[in-house]
């Protein structure tokens, strides 16, 4: 009887549960009553979802009358309803103008995206969090048109960021970073991806002129996450994995190395360098395996807490990032915290404060190339019969006859680390005395201390060449104390229904102060860790120090007007006074203006609204400046030199730098035209822009000519000329949803054309990179300048015919298999006049492709980036192919190098004596196509909602930099450098493939 009762009770409960469920039906249409197929219909708090059919109809089972149903579809605003007692609904979805209503940061203010009149690109923080990087700008690569980012390489390094090409030749090309309204200089290594709410890139002068003298390279505005009123929310974001360091070249083993070197010696008339190469078979020293960790760990962890009430909101985050080097020592470690508190005391008065303490430590040996270049015959350690028991731990290593210092020993001796501590405080007060008038004052103070400690132990590996007979200790401490203060008053008013105006005026003050002290000493009693202090040095103690300061005072204003949300005008003006310029030119003015026409809001577009959701034309003009000079540029400095006169060493002084009282601001004036569009319920959207910017009075550190009476190494800052950049930016996006499947495609495309318009004197030439680049009027700056390598001499006829009109050989020392250098000017001589343009480091196009897919709880993201049309100088060619040195060579070079007619027309013959200067003349032999396509990121994720007591649980697997296509044979095609020294590959630190597991939790 008992069991029957239980069974009956279970049946009743199940029946009740079944009857509690409700089937809800309905139709989803747009505002013109057209059914919408494919709308996602989702019961909130459950996994239940369906999609509307071709006629917009749906039927879905909900658990009870309290259930809420959410309707979402690309291009329309999401709508949520509560079931209550109804079982049938007619849903009308409205066009989603949310993207146009999003707020964009424009500098000292925010505006709605639809009201933007300048060239501004925005990226949300969640788009940046799919990548694990030390510097958040690396996550921007390929996501913003007009922005070129070159990978940072080593741990803690700063990537190169170019916004619409270059605008200067001798100063930094980095943009200005502004975090929560405060200018932070040209590095944001201190920020974690997980702290960022959005990044807004000001690309043209009409947008960035409000930052005046610091905006010539563009401005990136960063807004960090703030608290929101409501319950406390916790987030935990973690990713961990490994970076893979692949050996860049297949190098010769010991036997092949001996064969290669013997060929080089034989071809030069010498006896074999290493007779009987077969004796080295199986005796190769694997330097790479001995010193390089193929996999090095990387970890990124962030914990966040947000919440608050209407009167007080807070956001707290703690972030940890660690990237090991591929040695057993070194790497980069960073710990940051951000505490933000915002208060609303009354309807008129509010305030906020943010604290950002951080700590970084880094250091890594820089000789990874030596593990490739050192010969494969030398052992790592000295043989036992060469040790006498008196050597210290750093002297037991073997010396290579290649003159490459033993890299395993170098890593063992490495002790060079930097610790940095910073605290930034950012606070504001805001008061609204009357409706529409907001007075805001904001200040920031940052203090920091950087300490670099270097210890070089004593050792003797070879008494003649590889040694340090006395150890040394060095320490340098740099302290900075910077502050900014800005006050603005903004009055906004709408009148006569269709007129909207806003006026902002204000002032800013900035001051940057720093000092450093350093100490050096030798003769520490021993090399133990406990003795590595300056006080332990017993000989040659020395010390020094310096301090610096610079400041900026500015007045700013901006006026905005729009009529009927159709016609827009924005004008701004900034006046800067900088301590880096002398009285004659201390102040400069930076005006800007932009207009836009929202064509899609016109009456004549009514019939086209089903196609055009947004169509806006923009035009802008403005001036920005560059004051990125040393703080002491206004000083004349004295250098110290030594001369030998009649056998006596004479100490003398000379003017090393001279002040230039007439130096003027470097200014950039630009114009831009753009068209923003959104089609078919914003499934297709994007922008197309043309820009042209001209830099005047470029600042350059020039050497005095010898006829001036000053030494040739004396320098002076001066204005040297003008240059112009122009190009096109394109952003094209497509997004759609088909039932449970949604996807999006973003394409960015950028062109840059740079030309030097004038220099300070007619026919002037600016050289860079040890005279391997040149800058002249009518061409791009910093192009590669050298001889033209016109193949190899294949036979005696070619060798004999390479002469002038009188039969004199142009290359008298050339032999078969040597490079034939072209007589470019045809004067019958091969000299410096035959040097010409042999390549350019500047890309014709930069392309980004970003794909995202989602199916139910799965999501997939793929990001690609490409640089097309640029050249690179592969300086490694000399190390890998040159028989004059005893370093290791690429495997099989004896067969790859010319060894008979037709065997090669690229790699010269092996030779111990490079009499033809195959490798010492800088020529097109070194220049390669630097174009590449790289998969930046591939991430697969799976998310659960409202499970295990969590709001969200997501796990992911991702790979970064997994695949690269390029014809470049160097280490890595992402190569940076200064403007006049860009594109020199060499042994640059490679961008490493990375495999990561991720976990995201919210509750």
Helices and strands as residue ranges (DSSP letters): H 2-20, E 22-29, E 40-43, E 49-51, E 57-62, E 68-72, E 79-82, E 88-92, H 98-101, E 103-105, E 110-112, G 113-115, E 120-124, H 125-128, G 136-140, E 147-150, E 160-163, E 176-179, E 182-183, G 193-195, E 196-202, H 205-208, G 209-214, E 219-224, E 230-244, H 254-267, G 277-280, H 287-291, E 295-308, E 312-324, E 331-344, E 349-363, H 370-373, G 384-386, H 407-413, E 416-431, E 437-456, E 459-462, E 466-468, E 472-495, E 499-522, G 529-531, G 534-536, E 539-563, E 567-578, G 583-585, E 587-598, G 599-601, G 603-608, E 612-626, E 637-645, E 648-658, E 666-679, E 684-696, E 699-703, G 706-708, E 715-719, E 721-738, E 741-751, E 753-759, E 766-768, E 773-775, E 783-786, E 789-792, H 796-801, E 819-821, G 832-834, E 836-839, E 845-855, E 858-868, E 871-873, H 876-881, H 893-896, G 924-926, E 927-929, E 932-947, E 950-966, G 979-981, E 993-1002
